[in-house]
Amino acid sequence: MLINLYAAQIVIVLAALGAMLSAVPEGRQRVIRPWQLLVPPGLAALAAFVEVIYPSLQQLHQPEMWELAVIAGVAGLARGQFMPLEVDHVWNVIRLRRAPEGLWATIALVLLALIGAAEAHLFGFPRDPENPGLRILIEIGMTAAAGFLIGRAGTAWFRIPHVPHQELVEPEA
């Protein structure tokens, strides 16, 4: 049980760190490939999913948690729809202008994952189901961040073909 606890926490922290590191270029307004827009929400979803289901798959039956994910996803959809987006259709690259919230959401995800790992290390599992303590707050925060990132990236991804062309990459002379 202890080995499983540490394996789960390692997966959660590594997925959250991967989400944060992959969100740095878009957060710094760098030119990225469109597929790179989908990496942070995918890794954030993995981290949140593992956090919610550990130690049992029965933890998936939390309708309130999924409602929160949907609400955060709708907020992400709205942000993705109105987010300034530049697209170079020739070189198939994009740049997000004034959109640091993706990076901030992944930073929050990493902090929550680290707090969850510290709590798991200090208190271990299984815990008293009547008193989940800090774990429920960590699950809520990670689920909300992942839902927001998924909605934001999904909407921006579908907007890419409809955004007018802008030169983002200078051709070599």
C-alpha positions as CSV (number, residue, x, y, z in Angstrom):
1,M,0.0,0.0,0.0
2,L,2.8,2.4,0.8
3,I,4.6,1.7,-2.5
4,N,1.3,2.4,-4.3
5,L,0.9,5.7,-2.4
6,Y,4.4,6.9,-3.4
7,A,3.9,5.7,-7.0
8,A,0.6,7.6,-7.3
9,Q,2.1,10.8,-5.7
10,I,5.1,10.6,-8.1
11,V,2.8,10.3,-11.1
12,I,0.7,13.2,-9.9
13,V,3.7,15.5,-9.2
14,L,5.5,14.6,-12.4
15,A,2.4,15.1,-14.5
16,A,1.8,18.5,-12.9
17,L,5.4,19.5,-13.4
18,G,5.2,18.4,-17.0
19,A,2.1,20.5,-17.5
20,M,3.8,23.5,-16.0
21,L,7.0,23.1,-18.1
22,S,5.0,22.6,-21.3
23,A,2.9,25.8,-20.5
24,V,6.0,28.0,-20.2
25,P,6.4,28.8,-23.9
26,E,2.8,29.8,-24.3
27,G,2.9,31.8,-21.1
28,R,5.9,33.7,-22.3
29,Q,4.2,34.5,-25.6
30,R,6.6,32.3,-27.7
31,V,5.7,30.9,-31.1
32,I,4.5,27.3,-30.6
33,R,3.1,24.5,-32.7
34,P,-0.7,24.0,-32.3
35,W,-0.3,20.5,-30.8
36,Q,1.8,22.1,-28.0
37,L,-1.4,23.9,-26.9
38,L,-2.9,20.5,-25.9
39,V,0.0,19.1,-23.8
40,P,-0.6,21.1,-20.6
41,P,-4.3,20.2,-20.3
42,G,-3.6,16.6,-21.0
43,L,-1.0,16.3,-18.3
44,A,-3.1,18.4,-15.9
45,A,-6.0,16.0,-16.5
46,L,-3.8,13.0,-15.8
47,A,-2.6,14.6,-12.5
48,A,-6.1,15.5,-11.4
49,F,-7.5,12.1,-12.4
50,V,-4.9,10.1,-10.5
51,E,-5.4,12.5,-7.5
52,V,-9.2,11.8,-7.5
53,I,-9.1,8.1,-8.0
54,Y,-6.4,7.2,-5.5
55,P,-6.7,4.9,-3.5
56,S,-9.8,3.4,-5.1
57,L,-11.7,3.7,-8.4
58,Q,-14.8,4.2,-6.3
59,Q,-13.6,7.7,-5.7
60,L,-14.8,8.5,-9.3
61,H,-18.4,8.6,-8.0
62,Q,-18.3,12.2,-6.9
63,P,-20.8,14.1,-8.9
64,E,-19.9,17.4,-7.2
65,M,-16.3,17.0,-8.4
66,W,-17.4,16.4,-12.0
67,E,-19.8,19.4,-11.8
68,L,-17.0,21.6,-10.7
69,A,-14.8,20.3,-13.6
70,V,-17.6,21.1,-16.0
71,I,-18.0,24.7,-14.6
72,A,-14.3,25.3,-14.8
73,G,-14.3,23.9,-18.3
74,V,-17.0,26.3,-19.3
75,A,-14.9,29.2,-17.9
76,G,-12.0,27.8,-19.9
77,L,-14.2,27.7,-23.0
78,A,-15.1,31.3,-22.6
79,R,-11.5,32.3,-22.0
80,G,-10.3,30.3,-25.1
81,Q,-13.0,32.0,-27.2
82,F,-11.8,35.5,-26.4
83,M,-8.1,34.9,-26.0
84,P,-5.9,36.9,-28.4
85,L,-4.5,34.3,-30.8
86,E,-2.1,34.9,-33.7
87,V,-1.7,32.2,-36.3
88,D,0.8,31.7,-39.1
89,H,-0.9,29.3,-41.5
90,V,2.1,28.9,-43.7
91,W,4.5,27.7,-41.0
92,N,1.7,26.1,-38.9
93,V,2.6,28.0,-35.7
94,I,0.6,30.1,-33.2
95,R,1.3,32.6,-30.5
96,L,-1.0,33.5,-27.6
97,R,-1.0,37.2,-26.7
98,R,-1.8,38.3,-23.1
99,A,-2.8,34.8,-22.0
100,P,-0.7,33.9,-19.0
101,E,-3.5,32.2,-17.1
102,G,-2.6,28.8,-18.6
103,L,0.8,29.0,-17.0
104,W,-0.7,30.3,-13.7
105,A,-3.1,27.4,-13.6
106,T,-0.3,24.9,-14.1
107,I,1.7,26.6,-11.4
108,A,-1.3,26.2,-9.0
109,L,-1.6,22.6,-10.1
110,V,2.1,21.9,-9.2
111,L,1.7,23.6,-5.8
112,L,-1.4,21.6,-5.1
113,A,0.4,18.4,-6.2
114,L,3.3,19.1,-3.9
115,I,1.0,19.9,-1.0
116,G,-0.9,16.6,-1.7
117,A,2.4,14.6,-1.8
118,A,3.5,16.2,1.5
119,E,0.2,15.4,3.1
120,A,0.3,11.8,1.8
121,H,3.8,11.4,3.1
122,L,3.0,12.8,6.5
123,F,-0.3,11.2,7.1
124,G,-0.5,8.3,4.6
125,F,-3.6,6.5,3.5
126,P,-6.2,5.2,3.9
127,R,-7.7,8.1,5.7
128,D,-11.0,8.5,7.6
129,P,-13.7,8.8,4.9
130,E,-15.7,11.0,7.3
131,N,-12.9,13.5,7.6
132,P,-11.0,13.8,4.3
133,G,-9.0,16.8,5.6
134,L,-6.9,18.7,3.1
135,R,-7.2,16.0,0.4
136,I,-10.7,17.1,-0.7
137,L,-9.4,20.7,-1.2
138,I,-6.5,19.5,-3.2
139,E,-8.8,17.4,-5.4
140,I,-11.1,20.3,-6.0
141,G,-8.3,22.7,-6.9
142,M,-6.6,20.2,-9.3
143,T,-9.9,19.3,-10.9
144,A,-10.8,22.9,-11.4
145,A,-7.4,23.8,-12.9
146,A,-7.5,20.8,-15.3
147,G,-11.1,21.6,-16.4
148,F,-10.2,25.2,-17.1
149,L,-7.1,24.2,-19.1
150,I,-9.0,21.6,-21.1
151,G,-11.8,24.1,-22.0
152,R,-9.4,26.9,-22.8
153,A,-7.1,24.8,-25.0
154,G,-10.0,23.0,-26.8
155,T,-11.7,26.2,-27.8
156,A,-8.4,27.8,-28.9
157,W,-7.5,24.7,-30.9
158,F,-10.8,24.9,-32.8
159,R,-10.4,28.6,-33.4
160,I,-7.0,28.2,-35.1
161,P,-8.2,27.5,-38.7
162,H,-10.6,30.6,-38.5
163,V,-8.0,33.1,-37.3
164,P,-6.6,35.3,-40.1
165,H,-3.0,34.7,-41.1
166,Q,-0.2,36.7,-39.6
167,E,3.5,36.4,-40.3
168,L,5.1,34.9,-37.1
169,V,8.1,33.3,-38.7
170,E,10.4,35.1,-41.0
171,P,11.4,32.9,-44.0
172,E,15.1,32.4,-44.4
173,A,16.7,34.5,-47.2
